[in-house]
Amino acid sequence: MSATVEKIARPPVIEMFDVAVSSARAPDIAVVADVNWRVLLDDFWVLGAPPGSGKSDLLATAAGLQLPLRGVHRLFGQELLSLGEAERLHERLRVGVVFEGGARPFTHLTVADNVALPLRYHREGSEADIRQRVEEILEATGLAAVADRAPAHLVRSMHPRVGLARALALAPEVLLLDDPLAGLDPRQTRWWLDFIGSLAAGHPILKSRKMTLVVACGHMRPWMNRGRQFALLKDKQLLPLGGRAELEHCNEPLLRELVAAEFTSD
Amino acid sequence: MDRVHELIAFLLIALGVTVTRFHFAPRVIRPLVRAQIYRAGVCLLPMIGFLGCALGLIIIGQTVSLLERVGAEDFIGKLMVTVVVRELGPLLTAVVVLARVGAATVVELGTSRAQGDVEALEALGIDPIHYLVVPRMWGLAVSVFALTIYLVLTALLSGYLFAFLQNVPMRPSEYFQQLAGALRWEDFVMLTLKATAFGIIIAVVTCYQGLAKPLRIEEVPAATTRAVVSSVVACILVDAVFVVAYLLI
């Protein structure tokens, strides 16, 4: 009963019904099929997915960046295809995405300008307001000291942070992260886990509003104590597993494999 | 043939985005247009100046000298306007811009696409055509037009200088009167349209080759070659259309 009440109180932010996810490189081929998935406000999903299972395409489709081959996809209760261009963009910007590797920073812009880009493009506030917002985000993400540097002069392991800071600039309500820990050293990994945990709990840069999170990853162990809902991508299917309590009784071999997989920083 | 259709579709999309987003995000797009003008226009000024001088000394000076010798000096103005203003000026400028900026654009955008920049822009709700193609299109259009003017002026001036050094008995006032007399209003209109069209062609073809399809890093050199060849062919075809237009006027 209480779970039902909670579900009613927390509206769905992403809904997919019988969705077939296409590949960016081969738009006619379904890489994940029959996806039935609901992400509710304040959820923290962890999707375990082995390499090549289509997790990036699933996240791109969930964010409204790619059209599904078939099925119904809704963001914040609305089908994107039924909206006009301006409304569609408005809904899409409520979802932030950080692709694998943090999405390379734009090399012709400094770190601060990378973060300011979405604000300058979409918002009409004054340059002083934008600079203030950028400073807040850079401070929160530990990039303030390198704000004026070109990405080429940054340590490579800091690039994903620039991608994360850039994705947070527009204060999205939902953040989709594609294997955010890939290639990070233990110190960076710790920072990412703590920072994402603080976003889920309500970070000051988001005015302490809790953020809905979806993390797709190849190694689930670092996320086991942080995620609240879990799912697997297996054999072109999305298999929702439930919460932490359900995981303890789950005998899915892929889950054991992804949890047991030694987490190494490449 | 499919590639031609795709290229035309790409051009129409870029023009459509220019119109529909004309006033959108000016503080992001205008600096990018200015950067393209600086890169394709201002930075190429010395090269265009050098080529203009070479064109004047090698071709125009000799032509003026030859026409004087055979007593056909009355045709100097007409010949200069036809050869330099209508044909060589825009075409040579387009080739220089294509070689110096167009080829680099394919490499930049191809690498950028291969490394996921397009997806990153889309994730931020930024239209890649608006951010990557439109500034290059208008930056190159303005640059090719401006550089064509500089090339023509430099070539005509240095051409007379060479003729003067060869003791051709023609006063500067005579030379420039002939040029002014040979120029018609349609020459100014056609020069503007042709140079702008060449700039747009170079930008669209190079952006199309770099962006339209996901490239692997090793495919970038082949895409660059295709872009250069396609741009030259497209510019010559458009030039032929302008020649027909001149003949019909």
Interface residues (C-beta under 8 A of the other chain):
Chain A: A24 R25 A60 A63 L65 L89 R92 L93 G96 V97 V98 F99 G101 A103 R104 F106 L117 P118 R120 Y121 H122 E127 G163 R166 A167 L170
Chain B: A25 R27 V28 Q115 G116 D117 E119 A120 E122 A123 L124 G125 I126 Y131 P214
